[in-house]
Amino acid sequence: MSRRIHHINYMFIFLLFVASAGGSMAVAQQDSNNQDQPLMTPVSGPVTNEPTDSRKFLVDQLDLRMYEAAVGDLSLCADDKICLKHAKRVKSWLCAASVCDGTDKSKEPIACFDGFSNPSIKVLDQIDASICPFIKFPSAETGRALLIHNPDMPEDDLIKVGASLLAIKRSVASCEDYIKNYVGPYGGPKWNYQWYRDLSGCRILAHKSTREQEERDFYTWLGVVQGLGNCSDIVNSEMRKACNAPGAISPAPVYEQ
């Protein structure tokens, strides 16, 4: 079963919490403009006496395994397509990084990537020439040069890639700062669960935190959203800041069949 993760609002979290008492929940959907439009029509179904932990369910949907798999074994993703997609993307860029720094002299950087839609040799050469400058210094300028020749790549994805490379090659702080400089102050309109997840990815990729530690903090934050506990209960200082930010959006994703 394939999964796609989208934004969720606080009302959805509330409904999940109610659903844990024995009801069924509806799935929220987004329109083509990526605007939240929750469709929360109750769905009838059998009542079960088995307890449901909605917070654990939502934490699982964050797919933090993708960061472990990116610097480890892809088998950690099992058959999770979202996890595999993100982990393979980071591995491709790490492959290119080894070419750019001269560790791997067997190929050109572009050979590390799949999915180019039969571009001309000239365009391939231009993409190839713009990969190493971005890897060595993932700035706005080097990013724009890469996007000009590869317009199918969303800018957000390029930022996530740059942050991942900084976490692995430099430090967790450089990765976190790279994301925050792009997205803006916590509580701003661009923040969503994906960026919160990527901040966790910084810490996991840099080996400054484990997936289990990050999941426990997300679990705590989701409890705060439900009125259980406080942001001060979150161990990681960066996530604690995000939780405390005025107007901070919930970190919870929504699972969609």
Stockholm file with secondary structure:
# STOCKHOLM 1.0

chainA/1-257         MSRRIHHINYMFIFLLFVASAGGSMAVAQQDSNNQDQPLMTPVSGPVTNEPTDSRKFLVDQLDLRMYEAAVGDLSLCADDKICLKHAKRVKSWLCAASVCDGTDKSKEPIACFDGFSNPSIKVLDQIDASICPFIKFPSAETGRALLIHNPDMPEDDLIKVGASLLAIKRSVASCEDYIKNYVGPYGGPKWNYQWYRDLSGCRILAHKSTREQEERDFYTWLGVVQGLGNCSDIVNSEMRKACNAPGAISPAPVYEQ
#=GR chainA/1-257 SS CCCEEECCCHHHHHHHHHHTTTCCCCCCEECTTCCEECCCCCCCCCCCCSCCCHHHHHHHHTCTHHHHHHTSCGGGGTTCHHHHHHHHHHHHHHHHHHHHTTSCCSSCGGGGCCCCCCCCHHHHHHHHHHHHHHHHSCCHHHHHHHHHHCTTSCHHHHHHHHHHHHHHHTCHHHHHHHHHHHHCSTTSTTCCHHHHHHHHHHHHHTTSSCHHHHHHHHHHHHHHHTTSSCGGGCSSHHHHHHHHSTTCCCCCCEEEC
#=GC SS_cons         CCCEEECCCHHHHHHHHHHTTTCCCCCCEECTTCCEECCCCCCCCCCCCSCCCHHHHHHHHTCTHHHHHHTSCGGGGTTCHHHHHHHHHHHHHHHHHHHHTTSCCSSCGGGGCCCCCCCCHHHHHHHHHHHHHHHHSCCHHHHHHHHHHCTTSCHHHHHHHHHHHHHHHTCHHHHHHHHHHHHCSTTSTTCCHHHHHHHHHHHHHTTSSCHHHHHHHHHHHHHHHTTSSCGGGCSSHHHHHHHHSTTCCCCCCEEEC
//
